[in-house]
Structure formats: structure tokens, C-alpha cells
Amino acid sequence: PSGTPPPTGDTVETASDFLIDTLTLRSEINKHLAPVFADPDVVKVMHGADMDVRWLQRDFGIYVVNLFDTGRAARTIMAKGESDKLTPGSSAGLAHLLSKYAGVSVDK
């Protein structure tokens, strides 16, 4: 049921994963997210955000200001050969980068 805490006992304040029914909340998304995404004082960090930015603009009228795209950064570094770790032919995928540089394994 809606509003029930996750089985671990976490609350909204302490849980780390959320599943949001965007179809149900579609009419509320712009009102709540647009100010945050448009705020130049808030850095938004996304990976491979090209299409996400287009969809946010098209579907919700949300414009993203001050975005750092980790995927684009990795591809730029690889293309310029400016890293001995990110070489042409390496993967710029998020799972690969998290594993290589943060020691985190993700199931994406």
C-alpha cells in the first residue's frame, strides 16, 4: 500500500532507492522538478544524458541548467587521449566507470 515504509524499516528520509510511478505523478513532475533542474546553483550530474535532457524538455517542459555529464566527459577524455586509464576503445559506460574508479559493481 502507498505510504507503507519499505520492509527494511527505512523511511523516506533514510531509504536509498525509490520507485516512482511517473504516469500517476505526470501532472506534478514539472511543478516539483523544474525549479531544481533550472537552478544554476545546483549541479546536476547525469551519465549519458543527451536523450534524458531532450525527453525532460519535450515531455515535461523541464530545462536542465548546470549539468555535468559523466559519460560525455569520459568520451572526451578518451578521444583526446588525455588519460592513461581511459584510452580509445575503453568503455565509457557507467557500470565500467564505477567498477574501475570507484570499486562499485552495479547491475544495470
C-alpha positions in Angstrom: 0.0 0.0 0.0 1.0 3.5 -0.7 2.8 5.2 2.2 4.0 1.9 3.7 7.7 2.0 4.7 10.0 -0.5 2.9 10.3 -3.8 4.7 13.8 -2.9 6.0 12.3 -0.3 8.3 13.8 2.5 6.3 11.7 5.7 5.9 11.6 8.2 3.1 14.4 10.1 4.9 16.7 7.1 5.2 15.9 4.8 2.2 18.3 5.0 -0.8 16.1 3.5 -3.6 12.8 4.8 -4.7 10.3 3.6 -7.4 8.2 6.5 -8.7 5.1 6.0 -10.8 5.7 8.8 -13.2 2.4 8.2 -15.0 0.4 8.8 -11.9 2.5 11.8 -11.0 2.9 13.2 -14.5 0.9 16.4 -13.8 3.1 17.1 -10.7 6.6 16.5 -12.2 7.1 19.9 -13.7 6.0 21.8 -10.6 8.4 19.9 -8.3 11.4 19.2 -10.6 11.6 22.2 -12.9 12.8 24.7 -10.3 15.6 22.3 -9.2 16.7 21.4 -12.7 16.7 25.1 -13.8 18.7 26.3 -10.7 22.2 27.2 -11.8 23.4 26.9 -8.2 22.6 23.2 -8.2 25.0 21.0 -10.2 23.1 18.1 -11.8 25.3 15.0 -12.5 24.0 12.5 -15.0 25.6 9.9 -17.2 24.8 9.8 -20.9 22.1 12.4 -20.5 21.7 13.6 -24.1 18.3 11.9 -24.6 17.2 12.4 -21.0 17.6 16.2 -21.4 15.6 16.1 -24.6 12.8 14.0 -23.0 12.6 16.2 -19.9 12.2 19.3 -22.2 9.8 17.7 -24.6 7.6 15.8 -22.1 7.7 18.0 -19.0 8.9 21.4 -20.1 11.9 20.9 -17.8 15.1 22.6 -18.8 18.4 21.4 -17.3 20.9 24.1 -16.3 24.4 23.4 -15.0 24.7 19.7 -16.0 27.8 17.6 -15.8 27.5 14.5 -18.0 30.0 11.9 -16.8 29.5 9.8 -20.0 30.3 12.8 -22.2 33.3 13.6 -20.0 34.7 10.1 -20.2 34.2 10.0 -24.0 36.0 13.4 -24.4 39.0 12.2 -22.3 39.2 9.0 -24.3 39.0 10.9 -27.6 41.8 13.3 -26.6 44.0 10.6 -25.2 44.4 12.6 -22.0 44.4 9.7 -19.7 46.4 6.5 -19.4 43.3 4.9 -17.8 40.7 6.0 -20.3 42.1 5.0 -23.6 40.4 4.9 -27.0 38.5 1.7 -27.2 37.8 1.7 -23.4 34.2 1.7 -22.3 32.6 4.9 -21.2 29.6 3.0 -19.8 28.6 3.9 -16.3 28.9 0.4 -14.9 32.5 0.1 -16.3 33.5 3.5 -14.9 32.0 2.8 -11.5 33.8 -0.5 -11.3 37.1 0.8 -12.5 37.3 4.1 -10.5 35.0 3.6 -7.5 35.3 -0.2 -7.0 31.5 -0.4 -7.2 29.7 -3.2 -9.0 26.3 -2.3 -10.3 23.7 -4.4 -12.1 22.5 -2.1 -14.8 
